[in-house]
């Protein structure tokens, strides 16, 4: 195995000298008592040193890996059992045998993280032992559990970091779990700072999220949640949050549901974004648009709006009157508009419109003829 890959994996899992794990220390003590040995380690073999993630019966934090038994296990990625080191040709002159701590017995198995051997789980004694194959196999099972524990610890640490990051963002997270009914499972701490909604009361169940919505908001939320129950993967809604104190807030809720392999709903995760400013500007724009339309209606001008993404048209009553068309019979399709343009003008108008769409002209202004119900009229 490549040493750089091993070192990279050790760093990825945040394994460093002097950071023993109390839970694993307890496990090593129990392992030593069970196997009747004075020393048990979870050792990590780095590029320059061997240190301990957990240990019992040994006071040092690190040792030289070069002569160590654990280095042999890591380098060869195989188990090592030495019942009596003084009778073992390979290790009888090892400095850890001839000098302190005077090891006579060693049993070690590889410790793997994501299938990379980074260290060992081992037991040692200053006296010889007769260690059975069953005991060595049990030691392998302990190593597997240590690997799983370290993996879960890493995921937990990452989750804590992610939640800490989330708490400093302008979006709050909320999670529902489904078990015959939807129960609120998680609320990010920034719910309180962003929206003045007490996240601790939501977590302990003394308040529900719906308590801070008006009737319309509760209907919006219930509709969204019912969609997820029906199998909709993603959804969104907008409603007002009404805190006990402070101003009301408009929020946009973006949600995603997760299902088990049989399609049953398990969880709904949602992100709450403060949409108050956007709602304010939307209202101001709508008011300005309404005022503009009133001005245009009063001026007697016909208006024509083209929605480019949907390729549809919208006109006012006056536009239809200018062409002798019943407003109720107006067809918003682009094809209908093209059918009214004089054939001799259509190609030119399309070229001018295309030039504007690609940015060649700052504005689209032209004169062309359109078919009136009783003839042709310039527009």
C-alpha positions as CSV (number, residue, x, y, z in Angstrom):
1,X,0.0,0.0,0.0
2,X,1.2,3.5,-0.8
3,X,2.5,5.3,2.3
4,X,1.2,8.7,1.0
5,X,-2.3,7.2,0.6
6,X,-2.2,5.9,4.2
7,X,-1.0,9.2,5.6
8,X,-3.7,11.0,3.6
9,X,-6.4,8.7,5.0
10,X,-5.1,9.2,8.6
11,X,-5.3,13.0,8.1
12,X,-8.8,12.7,6.5
13,X,-10.1,10.9,9.7
14,X,-8.4,13.6,11.9
15,X,-6.1,11.1,13.7
16,X,-3.3,12.9,15.4
17,X,-0.9,12.4,18.3
18,X,-2.3,13.1,21.8
19,X,-5.9,12.7,20.8
20,X,-6.9,9.5,22.5
21,X,-10.5,8.5,22.5
22,X,-12.0,7.9,25.9
23,X,-14.6,5.4,24.6
24,X,-11.9,3.4,22.8
25,X,-9.7,3.5,25.9
26,X,-12.5,1.8,27.8
27,X,-12.8,-0.8,25.0
28,X,-9.0,-1.5,25.2
29,X,-9.3,-1.9,29.0
30,X,-12.1,-4.4,28.6
31,X,-10.2,-6.2,25.8
32,X,-7.1,-6.5,28.0
33,X,-9.1,-8.0,30.9
34,X,-10.9,-10.4,28.6
35,X,-7.7,-11.7,27.1
36,X,-5.7,-11.6,30.4
37,X,-2.9,-9.2,29.0
38,X,-1.6,-6.0,30.5
39,X,-1.5,-4.0,27.3
40,X,-3.9,-3.3,24.5
41,X,-3.6,-0.6,21.8
42,X,-5.4,1.0,18.9
43,X,-2.2,2.2,17.1
44,X,-1.8,4.4,14.1
45,X,1.3,4.1,12.0
46,X,2.1,7.4,10.3
47,X,5.0,8.1,8.0
48,X,7.3,9.2,10.9
49,X,5.8,7.8,14.1
50,X,3.5,5.3,15.6
51,X,1.0,6.8,18.0
52,X,-2.1,5.6,19.9
53,X,-5.8,6.4,19.4
54,X,-6.5,4.3,22.4
55,X,-4.4,2.3,24.9
56,X,-4.2,0.6,28.2
57,X,-1.1,-0.5,30.1
58,X,1.3,1.9,28.4
59,X,2.2,5.5,29.3
60,X,3.8,7.0,26.1
61,X,2.0,8.8,23.4
62,X,4.2,7.6,20.5
63,X,7.0,5.2,19.6
64,X,9.5,4.7,16.8
65,X,7.6,2.7,14.2
66,X,10.7,1.2,12.5
67,X,11.2,-1.8,14.8
68,X,7.6,-2.1,16.0
69,X,5.5,-5.2,15.6
70,X,2.6,-2.9,14.4
71,X,4.7,-1.5,11.6
72,X,5.1,-5.1,10.3
73,X,1.3,-5.6,10.4
74,X,0.7,-2.4,8.5
75,X,3.4,-2.9,5.9
76,X,2.3,-6.5,5.1
77,X,-1.4,-5.9,5.7
78,X,-1.7,-9.2,7.6
79,X,-2.2,-10.5,11.1
80,X,0.8,-11.1,13.3
81,X,0.9,-13.6,16.2
82,X,4.0,-14.1,18.3
83,X,3.4,-16.3,21.3
84,X,7.0,-16.0,22.5
85,X,9.2,-13.3,20.9
86,X,12.4,-14.8,22.3
87,X,11.8,-17.9,20.3
88,X,10.9,-16.1,17.1
89,X,13.9,-15.8,14.7
90,X,12.5,-12.6,13.1
91,X,11.8,-10.7,16.4
92,X,14.1,-12.2,19.1
93,X,16.7,-9.4,18.6
94,X,14.0,-6.6,18.3
95,X,14.9,-3.7,20.6
96,X,11.3,-3.7,22.0
97,X,12.0,-7.3,23.0
98,X,15.5,-7.0,24.3
99,X,14.9,-3.7,26.0
100,X,11.9,-1.9,27.6
101,X,9.0,-2.7,27.4
102,X,10.5,-6.3,26.9
103,X,7.7,-7.6,24.8
104,X,7.4,-11.4,24.8
105,X,3.8,-11.8,23.4
106,X,2.1,-9.9,20.6
107,X,-1.1,-10.4,18.7
108,X,-2.1,-7.7,16.2
109,X,-4.6,-7.3,13.3
110,X,-4.8,-4.6,10.7
111,X,-7.0,-1.6,11.3
112,X,-8.6,-0.5,8.1
113,X,-10.4,2.8,7.2
114,X,-12.1,2.7,3.8
115,X,-10.2,-0.5,3.0
116,X,-6.8,1.2,3.6
117,X,-4.7,-0.2,6.5
118,X,-3.7,2.7,8.7
119,X,-2.8,0.9,12.0
120,X,-3.5,-2.0,14.2
121,X,-5.6,-3.3,17.1
122,X,-3.2,-5.3,19.2
123,X,-2.6,-6.9,22.6
124,X,0.8,-7.4,24.2
125,X,2.4,-8.9,27.3
126,X,5.9,-9.2,28.8
127,X,5.1,-12.9,29.3
128,X,4.6,-15.6,26.7
129,X,1.0,-16.6,25.8
130,X,-0.7,-19.4,23.9
131,X,-3.1,-17.5,21.7
132,X,-5.8,-19.5,19.9
133,X,-7.1,-18.9,16.4
134,X,-10.5,-18.1,17.8
135,X,-9.0,-15.4,20.0
136,X,-7.2,-13.9,17.0
137,X,-10.4,-13.9,15.0
138,X,-12.1,-12.2,17.9
139,X,-9.4,-9.5,17.8
140,X,-10.2,-9.0,14.1
141,X,-13.9,-8.4,14.9
142,X,-12.8,-5.8,17.5
143,X,-10.7,-4.1,14.8
144,X,-13.8,-4.0,12.5
145,X,-15.8,-2.4,15.3
146,X,-13.1,0.2,15.9
147,X,-13.1,1.0,12.2
148,X,-16.8,1.4,12.2
149,X,-16.6,3.6,15.3
150,X,-14.0,5.9,13.8
151,X,-16.0,6.2,10.6
152,X,-19.1,7.1,12.5
153,X,-17.1,9.6,14.6
154,X,-15.8,11.2,11.4
155,X,-19.4,11.5,10.0
156,X,-20.6,12.9,13.3
157,X,-17.8,15.5,13.3
158,X,-18.7,16.5,9.7
159,X,-22.3,16.8,10.7
160,X,-21.5,19.0,13.6
161,X,-19.3,21.2,11.3
162,X,-22.1,21.3,8.7
163,X,-24.7,22.3,11.3
164,X,-22.3,24.9,12.7
165,X,-21.9,26.3,9.2
166,X,-25.7,26.3,8.6
167,X,-26.2,28.2,11.8
168,X,-24.2,31.0,10.3
169,X,-26.0,31.1,7.0
170,X,-29.2,33.1,6.0
171,X,-31.2,30.0,5.7
172,X,-32.7,27.8,8.4
173,X,-33.2,24.1,8.2
174,X,-36.1,22.0,9.4
175,X,-36.6,18.2,9.2
176,X,-39.7,16.1,9.6
177,X,-39.6,12.4,10.2
178,X,-42.5,10.2,9.1
179,X,-43.6,7.3,11.3
180,X,-47.4,7.0,10.8
181,X,-47.4,10.8,11.2
182,X,-45.0,13.6,10.5
183,X,-42.9,14.6,13.6
184,X,-40.6,17.5,13.7
185,X,-37.1,16.0,14.2
186,X,-34.6,18.8,13.7
187,X,-34.5,22.6,13.6
188,X,-31.4,24.6,13.1
189,X,-30.4,27.0,15.8
190,X,-30.5,30.0,13.5
191,X,-34.3,29.7,13.4
192,X,-34.3,32.0,16.4
193,X,-31.9,34.6,15.1
194,X,-33.3,34.7,11.5
195,X,-37.0,34.6,12.2
196,X,-37.4,35.1,16.0
197,X,-39.0,31.7,16.3
198,X,-37.8,29.8,19.4
199,X,-35.9,26.8,18.0
200,X,-35.6,25.2,21.4
201,X,-39.4,25.2,21.9
202,X,-39.8,23.6,18.4
203,X,-37.3,20.9,19.4
204,X,-38.9,20.0,22.7
205,X,-42.4,20.0,21.3
206,X,-43.8,22.8,23.4
207,X,-44.5,24.7,20.2
208,X,-45.2,23.5,16.7
209,X,-44.0,25.1,13.5
210,X,-47.7,25.7,12.5
211,X,-48.2,27.8,15.6
212,X,-46.3,30.6,13.9
213,X,-48.3,30.6,10.7
214,X,-51.6,32.2,9.8
215,X,-54.5,30.1,8.4
216,X,-53.3,30.7,4.8
217,X,-49.8,29.7,5.7
218,X,-50.9,26.5,7.4
219,X,-52.9,25.5,4.3
220,X,-49.8,26.2,2.2
221,X,-47.6,24.1,4.4
222,X,-50.1,21.2,4.8
223,X,-50.5,21.2,1.0
224,X,-46.8,20.9,0.5
225,X,-46.4,18.1,3.1
226,X,-49.4,16.2,1.6
227,X,-47.7,16.4,-1.8
228,X,-44.6,14.7,-0.3
229,X,-46.8,12.0,1.3
230,X,-48.2,11.4,-2.1
231,X,-44.8,10.9,-3.6
232,X,-43.7,14.3,-4.8
233,X,-39.9,14.5,-4.4
234,X,-39.4,18.3,-4.3
235,X,-41.7,21.2,-3.7
236,X,-41.7,24.8,-2.5
237,X,-44.1,27.3,-0.9
238,X,-44.3,30.8,0.4
239,X,-46.0,32.0,3.5
240,X,-45.8,34.4,6.4
241,X,-44.1,33.6,9.7
242,X,-45.7,35.3,12.7
243,X,-43.3,35.3,15.7
244,X,-44.5,36.1,19.3
245,X,-42.4,39.3,19.2
246,X,-41.0,41.2,16.3
247,X,-42.1,41.8,12.7
248,X,-43.7,39.2,10.5
249,X,-41.5,37.6,7.9
250,X,-42.3,36.2,4.5
251,X,-40.4,33.0,3.9
252,X,-39.8,30.7,1.0
253,X,-39.7,27.0,1.9
254,X,-37.8,24.6,-0.4
255,X,-38.3,21.0,0.5
256,X,-37.2,17.5,-0.5
257,X,-38.5,14.2,0.6
258,X,-36.6,10.9,1.0
259,X,-38.2,7.5,0.6
260,X,-37.2,3.9,1.5
261,X,-36.6,1.3,-1.2
262,X,-40.3,0.4,-1.2
263,X,-41.3,4.0,-1.8
264,X,-42.5,4.8,1.7
265,X,-41.8,8.3,3.0
266,X,-39.1,8.5,5.6
267,X,-38.0,12.2,6.0
268,X,-38.7,15.6,4.6
269,X,-35.9,18.2,4.7
270,X,-36.7,21.8,4.2
271,X,-34.8,25.1,3.8
272,X,-36.4,28.3,5.0
273,X,-35.2,31.5,3.3
274,X,-36.2,35.0,4.3
275,X,-38.2,36.3,1.3
276,X,-39.5,39.5,3.0
277,X,-37.4,41.9,0.8
278,X,-38.3,40.1,-2.4
279,X,-42.0,40.2,-1.5
280,X,-41.7,44.0,-0.8
281,X,-40.1,44.6,-4.2
282,X,-42.6,42.3,-5.9
283,X,-45.4,44.3,-4.4
284,X,-43.8,47.6,-5.5
285,X,-43.2,46.3,-9.0
286,X,-46.8,45.1,-9.2
287,X,-48.0,48.5,-8.0
288,X,-45.8,50.2,-10.6
289,X,-47.0,47.8,-13.3
290,X,-50.6,48.5,-12.4
291,X,-50.0,52.3,-12.5
292,X,-48.3,52.0,-15.9
293,X,-51.2,49.9,-17.3
294,X,-53.7,52.5,-16.0
295,X,-51.7,55.2,-17.8
296,X,-51.6,53.2,-21.0
297,X,-55.3,52.5,-20.9
298,X,-56.0,56.2,-20.3
299,X,-53.7,57.1,-23.3
300,X,-55.6,55.0,-25.7
301,X,-52.5,53.0,-26.7
302,X,-52.5,49.4,-27.5
303,X,-49.9,47.3,-25.6
304,X,-48.3,44.0,-26.6
305,X,-46.0,41.9,-24.4
306,X,-44.0,39.0,-25.6
307,X,-43.1,36.3,-23.1
308,X,-39.9,35.0,-24.7
309,X,-39.5,31.7,-22.6
310,X,-43.0,30.6,-23.2
311,X,-43.3,32.2,-26.7
312,X,-46.7,33.7,-25.9
313,X,-48.2,37.2,-26.3
314,X,-50.3,39.3,-24.0
315,X,-52.2,42.4,-25.2
316,X,-54.6,44.9,-23.7
317,X,-58.2,45.6,-24.7
318,X,-57.2,48.7,-26.8
319,X,-54.8,46.6,-29.0
320,X,-57.6,44.3,-30.0
321,X,-59.9,47.3,-30.7
322,X,-57.3,48.8,-33.1
323,X,-57.3,45.6,-35.1
324,X,-61.1,44.9,-34.8
325,X,-60.5,41.7,-32.8
326,X,-62.7,40.6,-29.9
327,X,-60.6,40.6,-26.8
328,X,-62.1,37.3,-25.7
329,X,-61.0,35.7,-29.0
330,X,-57.4,36.8,-28.8
331,X,-54.9,33.9,-29.4
332,X,-51.7,34.4,-27.4
333,X,-49.6,32.2,-29.6
334,X,-46.8,33.8,-31.7
335,X,-48.3,32.1,-34.8
336,X,-51.5,34.1,-34.4
337,X,-49.5,37.4,-34.3
338,X,-47.5,36.4,-37.4
339,X,-50.7,35.6,-39.2
340,X,-51.8,39.2,-38.8
341,X,-48.5,40.8,-40.1
342,X,-48.6,41.7,-43.8
343,X,-46.6,39.0,-45.7
344,X,-44.5,41.7,-47.4
345,X,-43.4,43.0,-44.0
346,X,-43.0,39.8,-42.0
347,X,-39.4,38.8,-43.0
348,X,-38.1,42.3,-42.4
349,X,-39.8,42.5,-39.0
350,X,-38.4,39.1,-38.0
351,X,-34.9,40.2,-39.0
352,X,-35.1,43.4,-37.0
353,X,-36.5,41.5,-34.0
354,X,-33.7,38.9,-34.2
355,X,-31.1,41.7,-34.3
356,X,-32.5,43.2,-31.2
357,X,-32.7,39.8,-29.4
358,X,-29.0,39.1,-30.0
359,X,-28.1,42.6,-28.8
360,X,-27.3,44.3,-32.1
361,X,-29.8,47.1,-31.4
362,X,-30.5,48.8,-28.1
363,X,-34.3,48.9,-28.7
364,X,-36.8,47.3,-31.1
365,X,-38.7,50.0,-32.9
366,X,-40.3,49.4,-36.3
367,X,-43.4,50.1,-38.5
368,X,-45.2,47.3,-40.3
369,X,-48.7,46.5,-41.5
370,X,-51.2,44.2,-39.8
371,X,-54.4,42.8,-41.0
372,X,-57.5,44.5,-39.6
373,X,-60.9,42.8,-39.5
374,X,-61.9,45.2,-42.4
375,X,-58.6,45.7,-44.1
376,X,-54.9,46.7,-43.6
377,X,-53.7,49.3,-41.1
378,X,-50.1,50.5,-40.3
379,X,-48.9,49.8,-36.8
